[in-house]
C-alpha cells in the first residue's frame, strides 16, 4: 500500500499534513521538536542540540528520554502502524542525532530556498522571472518562523537565522523589482518588513529607494526622516552611509514624480538616475578564526581549497553541447563598482565666472583631441576657494564620466602633519573601484600600475584635493584617454605642468565686484544695496578671501536684524591681521575674521571648536566630537550645529564634519593658549577611548571566537557608539577607516605609556576588519606600530600579542619567512606568561602556516592543541571554530568520519552562538566530507546551506569557491548539466570580482565541453 504524501510547514505556524489530514502536534514542546527538525532542512540534528534548544542551559535528567518519546510519537503519527523501534521513512537516526527526511516537494522551507536560489541564479539576466520566483517564495510565509512554539525557544539562533533568510529575500525581491522596472511590486512586502525591523538600516534603505524608484518621492523622504528620528531617539546615532546614500539617490533622481507628489520639482545637478539596489556590501574574511576568508587563505574557518576535480572523459558522454558555455560578451565587467565620491556642491556657489569658463573650455578642447588626458592644476593661497571651484566644476561635468567620480583629500598642508601617503590614496581608489583586496600588489608603483589598468577604457573623473607636491600626485594620475584629473594645491606644482602638460590655473582673492556678488548671493541684494559702503568695508577686511567672507556672511545671516555697519564695526574692534593669509603656510595667524567668528559663538561651542583641533583624523562624527568635549551626544549636537552655521566647521558629507586647514590651525593656537597640557591629554584620552571601545565592540561582533584584550574602563564623558550587529560594525569601521589609522599613529606617538597602550589595543581590535576587507597593507602598518609601542613600554603581554598580530598579516601577504619566527617567539612568550588563550590562538596561526607549506599533519596537530586549550578554558566560541578546523584537516587527510563528528559538534555550537560565518564554513566542511564519502545528496544540501548564508552575508568570492565544489559533486553523480550551471555561476562571480581564479573555472568548463564534443 503506497504511503500517503506528507507535507511539512514551518514558515508561520508549525504544521504537518499527511494526505488530506492535518496532524495534531500534541503540545508546545513537541511542536518545537518538529520545528527544530524542519529548520534543520534535511540535515541531522544532534541530540545535544535538541536538548539545548528545548530546555536551555539547565535541562532535566530525563531530557534525552523525553526526546526519544517525541521521536517515537512523531514516527507513529507520520506512519500509522509502524513497528515498534522501526525507523520508518520520514524520521531517521543519523550522525548521532535525528534527521527529518524532507525535500522541496514536502517542506515549505526547502521550497522557499529552492525558489530563492533559482531567482538569484537568473537575477542578472532575467530580473522579471527572478521577481516572480521571489514573490512565490515569500508567499510561502504565513508569519514569523515556527509560530506557536514557546517564545524562549523561538528566540534561539536556529530560528532567528531562518527569519533572516526571509528578510534577505525581501531585499533581493526589491532589487529584482528595480532591475525589472517595477519597484512598486514589492512595496507591500517591503513596508511590512520595515515595520517589523524598524532599526534595520539596509532594509529601511531598500524601502526608501523602492519608494523613490516608484515615484513616491515625498513618502520616501518621510520614511527616511522617520527612521532617522528612531535611530537618534533609540540609539543616539545618525543614519549610516547606506541609508544616507538612499536618501541622496531619491533627491538626485531626475525622473518626474507623480503630479500629486510635492517633491516633483526637486532635481540634482547630476542628471544620472542612480541604479536602485536594496542589498548590502560584500565582506572578506580572516586568517585566524575570524570568519570566512579571502582567496589566499580561508583555510582555518572555511577550509583550504581541495584539489580541483576535473570531469572524467567517461562521465561526459551526456554533457550538453559546447555552445551552452557562457558567452564572453555577456560577462559582467571586470570591475562592477561605479564610485561617486564627490563632496556636496555648494548651492550658493558664486564668482569665478572667468575661471569656470576657462576650465570648462579646457575640457571641451581636451575632448576634441582623442587620446588626451586633461589634467588641471588649480593653485592658490589658503582659503581662496580652490576646493569649492574644483568640486563645483566636477559636479558640472560629472555626467561626462559615467564610469565614476573619485575624490580624495590628500591633506597636503594639514596642520596636524597627517599628510596622506600616495599608497593609502591609491588603495582607497582601488577599493572604491571594486578591486578585490587580495589582488592589490605590494608597493606604490605596482598599486599605481594596477589602478591605471583598471581605468583603461573607462571614463572616470578624479579629484585630487589639497595636494602637497607633484610626487604625491603622480601615482594617482589616470593614464586612460577619456579620464580627467583635477588637482588642487597651494603649491604651483610646476613638476606636474612640466612632466604631464597640466594646465595651471592660479586663483586670486576676490576683487571688490566679486566680493560684493558673493555677499549678495549669501545675504540678498536688498540688504547689500541698503549699505553698500559697509559691504565694501567687510570685503576689504576679509581681504577678498571666500572662506573669510563665508564666515562673516554666515554671522550676518544668522542675525538678520544686525546692520552690515554693525558687523563691520565688530570686525574693526577685533584684533589681528589677515596679511598672513598670503604666506600660504600652516603656521599663520589666521587673523581677525576667525577670531571674531569664534568669539561670536557660545562659550561651550567655542570650547568644542578649540578641542576639535586635537582630533588627528581628516574628519570626525558627532559622537567623536562629544567624546573630545566630554559631553553627551545630545548636548554636543546643538554646539556642532552652532559652529557649522558660522562656517567654523564644515559638513562635506552627511554626518561627517571637518575643519578647514586654516581654521584647524587657528583652533590649534587657541587650544594651546587656553587649555593646559593636562586638559589636552584628558580630551585625547576620551577620544582614544571612544574609538577603542567602539572598535572593541565591533571586534566582538565580527570575531566572536577571537582572543580579545578588554579595554580599560572608559573615562567619564565617553559613550561608545552602539553597534547592533556585524553589519553595523562593518559600516562603522568602513566609515572610520582613515580616522582609525590616524588615531593609532597619534596615540602611539604621544609619548604617554597609557595612550601607547591604547594604540596597541586599538590596532588589535581592527584586525578582523582589515582581514575581512583585505586591507592587509594597512594592517601591516598598524601592527608594526603596535609592536613598536609594546616594546617601548616593555610589556611582555602586549609584545606577545603584537608579535602574533604582525605575523598574521605578514602571512596574509606571503611573508612566511618573517611570520613563522614571530609566531614561535609569541608562543614562547605566551607560555612564559601562562596565557593559555594566547597559546591556543597562536597554535591556530601556526597550523595555518603549516597548511600553507603543505604540512597537513602539522596543521591538524596545532589545531588539536588549540582545541584542548580552548576546552580546558570553556571558551565555547573559539572551541566551535577550531572544531571545524580540526574536522576540515581530518577531511583533507581522508579521515572523513572523524571530520563529520567534529564538524557537526561545531555546527551545533555555532548555531547556538548565532555565528553565521562560522556556520557557512562548517557546512562547507561537512559537505566536502560527504562528497568524499560518496554521499552526494548530503553534500549538495550542505553546500546549499553554506551558499544561502554566504549570499545573505555578501561574500561573493566564497560563494564562487563553493559553487566550484558544487559542480564537482554534480560531476560525481553524473549530472553534467548541473555542474555546468554551477561553474557558470561561479565564473560570473569571479569575473565580476576580476579574480584570477576565473581562469581555473574556465578550464573546468572548457574540459567539460571538450569531453561533450568528443562524445
PyMOL commands that set and color helices and strands:
alter all, ss='L'
color gray80, all
select helices_A, chain A and resi 28-39+47-55+63-78+108-122+127-139+151-154+157-180+183-196+201-213+217-235+241-252+313-315+322-324+328-330+353-367+386-400+422-432+437-439+444-455+470-474+494-500+512-523+525-530+532-541+546-558+564-573+579-583+592-599+603-612+622-629+633-645+661-674+677-702+726-735+737-748+753-765+767-773+776-792+796-812+816-833+836-852+856-873+876-892+896-913+916-933+936-953+956-973+976-993+997-1014
alter helices_A, ss='H'
color red, helices_A
select strands_A, chain A and resi 6-9+15-18+21-22+45-46+91-94+97-100+374-379+405-409+461-467+484-489+503-506+650-653+656-658
alter strands_A, ss='S'
color yellow, strands_A
deselect
rebuild
show_as cartoon
